[in-house]
Amino acid sequence: MPEVTNLADKIEKQLPNELVGFLKQAGEVTAGRGEAVYLVGGVVRDLLLDKTNIDIDLAVEGDAIAFARELIRDRDGKITIHRQFNTAKIVWHEWSVDLATSRRESYSRPGVLPTVKPSSLDDDLFRRDFTINAMAIDLNPHSYGRLIDPYSGQKDIKQGLLRVLHEKSFIDDSTRIWRGLRYEQRLDFRLEADTLILLQRDISMLDSISGDRIRYELECILDEELPEKVLQRAGKLGALERLNPALEDDGWLADKYNNARQMSLPHKPPPDLYMALLAYNLTDKEREQFISYLRLPKPAARTLRDSGGIRAKLTELAAAAIKPSRIYHLLHGYSPQAITSNIIASDSPIACRNIKLYSDKLQHIKPLLNGNDLIKMGIPPGPRIKEILNKLLDARLDGEVKTRQDEEEMVGELSA
């Protein structure tokens, strides 16, 4: 297949009409301003791959913020500006577009965020992670659709290769290691030989990155169609153990992630469920290290801790003669994803069945009588009310009372 030098036809065929019209207008507006604008990022790569991608990123050789204001003027939408980064986001109808002044980056030391300065498109493309993401499409009217490919990204796409732009790439920003593994599995590409050598050489540089940034990369992985493929590859290359030395790639996770997808249909599994399964076999100490390292938000941290808490109760939950009320009290108060993670991950069929019983039925059972009913029946307000309600709940869970009359008779016995 010959190399494509103009992608105007692909833009017309693969993007929605409204976005095509927007891109053409963007080129006309910048030409009128004496500036230049380019389509950049993953959408260029995906146009060449004939994949649908409507995440539109524009690089402006000029004032991106003033340009964005002009573009939104005739649209019923809103604009968000980040002046310190010279970026803007415009949103209208169901569409959104990110605009940035083209820039160059420099790193004072490995692992830190770069210093950014406005610059040319050439510098903007050189700061990208891989050749397949370092292409641009000219949107200016006189050269609309022209592919700009200074690092042979199109050739690497044809060969299915992921190649960094320079040998310090992973040292400057080692989050590119995680992104590379994600792209490799999503696109069914392979790391180019020298890039793989550099990745393995610089794997320890992951320790220079803040937990927040690593967490973002992990969240992106968990949003992939088959995140276990990325994690398995990370395990083989030594990246997985950088999250926690106890994490292993032993095939267990792939099976559990597949089960999570089946249970979550027609939706994707929630990220917290994937995260809980990833950390499921960690000890309490290792789990806390994992939570701390990634600086997990409170809901995600709670899910991981709850998952471990339930796992510690699996022996009792696997007892053949356990009462429904006991199942309820063992599991009540734990987060839904922690409960689901144990249904998926437990090796005990009895424990799984009992946890699922709680999830499907027991957690929804409540006494028919409430505190006001008990007061009307002569029970004085105070701790005794709660005590009786708890006994009513246990009786309903265990099938000892079924009707309101059954509950009233039980209250009479308890208050006699």
C-alpha positions in Angstrom: 0.0 0.0 0.0 1.5 3.4 -1.0 2.1 6.0 1.6 -0.6 8.6 1.9 0.4 12.2 1.8 -3.0 13.8 2.0 -5.7 12.7 4.3 -8.5 15.0 3.2 -10.6 12.1 1.9 -10.1 10.1 5.1 -11.2 13.1 7.1 -14.4 13.3 5.0 -15.1 9.6 5.3 -14.2 8.9 8.9 -15.3 12.0 10.9 -18.8 13.2 11.4 -19.9 16.0 9.1 -20.1 18.6 11.9 -16.5 18.0 12.9 -15.3 18.1 9.3 -17.0 21.4 8.9 -15.4 22.6 12.1 -11.9 21.6 10.9 -12.3 23.4 7.6 -13.5 26.5 9.5 -10.6 26.3 11.9 -8.2 26.4 8.9 -9.9 29.4 7.4 -10.0 31.3 10.7 -6.3 30.8 11.3 -5.4 31.8 7.8 -7.3 35.0 8.3 -5.4 35.6 11.5 -2.1 35.0 9.8 -1.5 31.8 11.9 -1.6 28.1 11.2 -3.5 25.2 12.8 -2.9 21.4 12.6 -4.8 18.3 13.6 -2.5 16.3 15.9 -2.4 13.4 18.2 -4.1 10.0 18.2 -6.8 11.0 15.7 -4.2 11.3 13.0 -2.8 7.9 13.8 -6.4 6.4 13.8 -7.3 8.0 10.5 -4.4 6.1 9.0 -5.6 2.9 10.7 -9.2 3.5 9.5 -10.3 3.6 13.1 -13.0 5.9 14.4 -11.7 8.6 16.8 -13.5 11.9 17.6 -11.0 13.1 20.2 -9.9 16.2 18.4 -6.7 17.9 19.3 -5.5 21.0 17.5 -2.0 22.6 17.6 -2.0 26.3 16.8 1.1 28.2 15.7 -0.2 31.3 17.2 -2.6 32.2 20.1 -4.7 29.1 20.8 -6.9 30.9 23.4 -7.8 33.8 21.1 -8.3 31.4 18.3 -10.7 29.2 20.4 -12.7 32.3 21.4 -13.2 33.1 17.8 -14.3 29.6 16.9 -16.8 29.3 19.7 -18.4 32.7 18.9 -20.9 31.3 16.4 -21.6 28.2 18.3 -24.0 27.5 21.2 -21.3 26.1 23.5 -18.8 27.0 26.2 -15.0 27.5 26.4 -12.6 26.5 29.2 -9.3 28.3 29.3 -6.0 27.3 31.0 -3.9 30.4 30.4 -0.8 29.1 32.1 -0.6 26.3 29.5 -1.9 28.3 26.6 -4.7 25.8 26.1 -8.4 25.9 25.6 -11.3 23.4 25.3 -14.4 24.2 23.5 -17.6 22.2 23.8 -20.8 22.5 21.8 -23.6 20.0 21.2 -22.1 16.6 21.7 -18.6 17.7 20.4 -15.5 18.9 22.2 -12.1 20.0 20.8 -8.9 20.7 22.7 -6.6 23.5 21.4 -3.1 24.2 22.4 -0.4 26.7 21.3 2.3 24.5 19.7 5.1 24.2 22.2 8.5 22.8 23.0 9.3 21.0 26.3 12.4 20.7 28.4 13.0 18.5 31.5 15.1 19.9 34.4 15.4 16.3 35.7 13.9 12.9 35.1 10.3 12.4 36.3 9.3 16.0 36.7 6.7 17.7 34.5 8.4 19.6 31.7 9.0 23.3 31.3 6.8 24.5 28.4 7.4 27.3 25.9 5.5 28.4 22.8 7.3 27.2 19.7 6.8 25.7 16.2 4.9 22.6 15.1 8.2 20.8 14.6 9.1 21.2 18.2 5.5 20.3 19.2 5.8 17.0 17.3 9.3 16.2 18.7 7.9 16.3 22.3 5.5 13.4 21.5 5.9 9.9 22.9 6.0 7.7 19.8 6.4 8.2 16.1 2.9 7.0 15.4 1.6 9.9 17.6 4.1 12.5 16.2 2.2 13.3 13.0 0.0 16.2 12.1 -2.5 17.2 9.4 -2.4 20.6 7.9 -5.8 22.4 8.1 -4.8 25.6 6.4 -7.0 26.1 3.2 -4.1 26.1 0.7 -2.8 22.7 1.9 -5.8 21.2 3.7 -5.3 17.5 4.5 -1.5 17.4 4.0 0.1 14.8 6.2 3.2 16.1 8.2 5.2 13.1 9.2 8.8 14.0 10.2 9.6 10.8 12.0 8.1 8.2 9.6 5.1 7.4 11.8 3.1 6.2 8.8 5.8 3.7 8.0 5.8 2.4 11.6 2.0 2.1 11.5 2.3 -0.1 8.4 4.9 -2.3 10.1 3.0 -2.3 13.4 5.8 -0.8 15.4 6.0 1.5 18.4 9.1 3.6 18.3 10.3 6.4 20.5 11.7 9.6 19.0 15.0 9.7 20.8 17.0 7.6 23.3 16.2 9.7 26.3 12.4 9.5 25.8 11.7 7.1 28.7 14.2 9.0 31.0 12.5 12.3 30.3 9.0 10.9 31.0 8.8 7.2 32.0 5.0 7.3 32.0 5.6 6.6 28.3 6.5 3.1 29.3 3.0 2.5 30.5 1.5 4.3 27.5 3.7 2.2 25.2 2.5 -1.1 26.7 -1.1 0.2 26.4 -0.8 1.2 22.7 1.1 -2.0 21.9 -1.8 -4.2 23.2 -4.7 -2.0 22.0 -3.3 -1.7 18.4 -1.8 -5.2 18.3 1.6 -3.6 17.6 5.0 -4.5 19.0 7.7 -2.4 20.5 10.5 -1.7 18.0 13.7 -3.6 18.9 15.7 -0.5 20.0 12.7 1.0 21.8 12.3 -2.3 23.7 15.9 -2.2 24.8 15.5 1.4 26.0 12.4 0.5 27.9 14.1 -2.3 29.7 17.1 -0.2 30.4 15.0 2.6 31.8 12.3 0.6 33.7 13.6 1.8 37.0 12.9 5.4 36.0 9.2 4.6 36.8 10.2 5.2 40.4 10.9 8.8 39.6 7.2 9.5 38.7 4.6 10.6 41.2 2.0 8.2 42.3 -0.8 10.5 40.9 0.7 10.3 37.4 1.2 6.5 37.6 -2.4 6.1 38.8 -3.7 8.1 35.8 -1.8 5.7 33.5 -3.2 2.7 35.3 -6.7 4.1 35.1 -6.2 4.5 31.3 -5.1 0.9 31.1 -8.2 -0.3 33.1 -10.4 1.6 30.6 -9.0 -0.6 27.8 -11.1 -3.4 26.3 -8.7 -6.0 27.6 -6.6 -4.4 30.4 -5.2 -7.8 31.5 -3.2 -8.0 28.2 -1.4 -4.8 29.1 -0.8 -5.9 32.7 0.5 -9.3 31.6 3.0 -7.6 29.2 3.9 -5.2 32.1 4.6 -8.3 34.2 6.9 -9.8 31.7 8.9 -6.6 31.2 9.2 -5.7 34.9 6.8 -2.7 35.0 4.1 -4.4 37.1 6.3 -5.0 40.1 7.0 -1.2 40.1 3.4 -0.8 41.3 4.0 -3.3 44.1 6.7 -6.0 44.2 4.1 -8.6 45.2 2.1 -8.2 42.0 2.5 -11.1 39.7 1.5 -12.0 36.1 0.4 -15.6 36.6 -2.6 -15.8 34.4 -5.0 -15.6 37.4 -5.9 -12.0 36.7 -7.0 -12.6 33.0 -9.6 -15.1 34.1 -10.9 -12.9 36.8 -11.1 -9.8 34.5 -13.0 -11.9 32.0 -15.5 -12.9 34.7 -15.8 -9.2 35.8 -16.8 -8.3 32.2 -19.4 -11.1 32.1 -20.9 -9.9 35.4 -20.9 -6.2 34.3 -22.6 -6.7 30.9 -23.8 -4.7 29.0 -21.4 -2.1 30.6 -17.7 -2.1 31.3 -16.6 -3.2 34.8 -16.1 -0.2 37.1 -12.4 0.8 37.4 -12.6 0.1 41.2 -13.6 -3.5 40.5 -10.6 -4.0 38.2 -8.4 -2.3 40.7 -9.7 -4.5 43.6 -9.0 -7.7 41.6 -5.5 -6.4 40.7 -4.7 -6.0 44.4 -6.8 -8.9 45.6 -4.0 -11.3 46.6 -1.9 -8.6 48.4 -1.5 -8.8 52.1 -2.9 -6.1 54.3 0.5 -4.4 54.4 1.1 -4.7 50.7 -2.4 -3.4 50.0 -1.8 -0.3 52.1 1.5 0.3 50.3 -0.3 0.0 47.0 -3.0 2.5 48.1 -0.4 4.9 49.4 1.9 4.7 46.4 -0.9 5.4 43.9 -2.5 7.9 46.2 -5.9 6.3 45.5 -9.0 8.5 46.1 -11.0 7.5 49.2 -13.7 5.5 47.3 -11.2 3.4 45.5 -9.1 2.9 48.7 -12.2 1.9 50.6 -13.1 -0.7 47.9 -9.6 -2.2 48.1 -9.7 -2.3 51.9 -13.2 -3.7 51.9 -12.2 -6.4 49.4 -9.4 -7.5 51.7 -11.8 -7.3 54.7 -14.3 -9.7 53.1 -11.5 -12.0 51.9 -10.5 -12.4 55.5 -14.0 -13.7 56.3 -14.2 -16.2 53.5 -13.6 -19.2 55.8 -16.7 -18.4 57.8 -18.7 -17.5 54.7 -17.8 -20.9 53.3 -19.4 -22.7 56.3 -22.2 -25.0 55.0 -24.7 -24.3 57.8 -24.2 -20.6 58.1 -27.4 -18.7 58.7 -28.6 -15.9 56.3 -28.5 -13.4 59.2 -24.9 -14.2 59.8 -24.0 -13.8 56.1 -25.8 -10.4 56.3 -23.8 -9.2 59.3 -20.5 -10.4 57.9 -21.0 -8.4 54.7 -23.2 -5.5 55.6 -21.5 -2.1 55.1 -18.9 -3.2 52.6 -18.8 -1.4 49.2 -20.6 -3.1 46.3 -17.4 -3.5 44.2 -15.6 -5.1 47.1 -18.5 -7.6 47.4 -18.4 -8.3 43.7 -14.6 -8.8 43.7 -15.0 -11.6 46.2 -17.8 -13.3 44.3 -15.3 -13.3 41.3 -12.1 -14.1 43.1 -13.0 -16.5 45.9 -12.0 -20.1 45.3 -14.9 -21.4 47.5 -18.1 -22.2 45.6 -20.0 -22.1 48.9 -18.6 -18.7 49.9 -19.3 -17.3 46.4 -22.9 -18.6 46.6 -23.4 -17.0 50.1 -21.9 -13.7 49.0 -24.1 -13.6 45.9 -27.1 -14.4 48.1 -26.3 -11.3 50.1 -25.8 -9.2 47.0 -28.9 -10.4 45.2 -31.4 -10.7 48.2 -30.3 -10.4 51.8 -29.0 -6.8 51.7 -32.5 -5.6 50.5 -34.4 -7.3 53.3 -35.8 -5.0 56.1 -38.3 -5.5 58.9 -41.9 -4.4 58.1 -42.1 -2.6 61.4 -40.2 0.5 62.1 -39.3 2.5 65.2 -42.5 4.5 65.3 -44.5 1.3 65.1 -42.7 -0.1 68.1 -43.3 3.1 70.1 -47.0 2.8 69.3 -46.9 -0.7 70.6 -45.6 0.6 73.9 -41.8 0.2 73.6 -40.2 3.3 75.2 -37.9 5.3 72.9 -34.2 4.5 73.4 -31.6 1.7 72.7 -34.2 -1.0 73.2 -35.9 0.1 69.9 -32.8 -0.6 67.9 -32.2 -3.8 69.7 -35.7 -5.1 68.8 -35.4 -3.9 65.2 -32.1 -5.8 64.9 -33.8 -9.0 66.2 -36.7 -8.5 63.8 -34.2 -8.2 60.9 -32.4 -11.4 61.9 -35.7 -13.2 62.1 -36.8 -12.0 58.7 -33.4 -12.9 57.2 -33.7 -16.4 58.6 -37.3 -16.9 57.6 -38.6 -17.0 61.2 -41.1 -14.2 60.6 -42.8 -13.5 57.3 -45.7 -11.2 57.9 -46.4 -8.0 59.8 -48.5 -10.0 62.3 -45.5 -12.4 62.8 -43.3 -9.4 63.6 -45.9 -7.9 66.0 -46.2 -11.2 67.8 -42.4 -11.4 68.1 -42.3 -7.8 69.5 -44.9 -8.8 72.1 -42.8 -11.8 73.1 -39.6 -9.6 73.3 -41.3 -7.0 75.4 -43.2 -9.3 77.8 
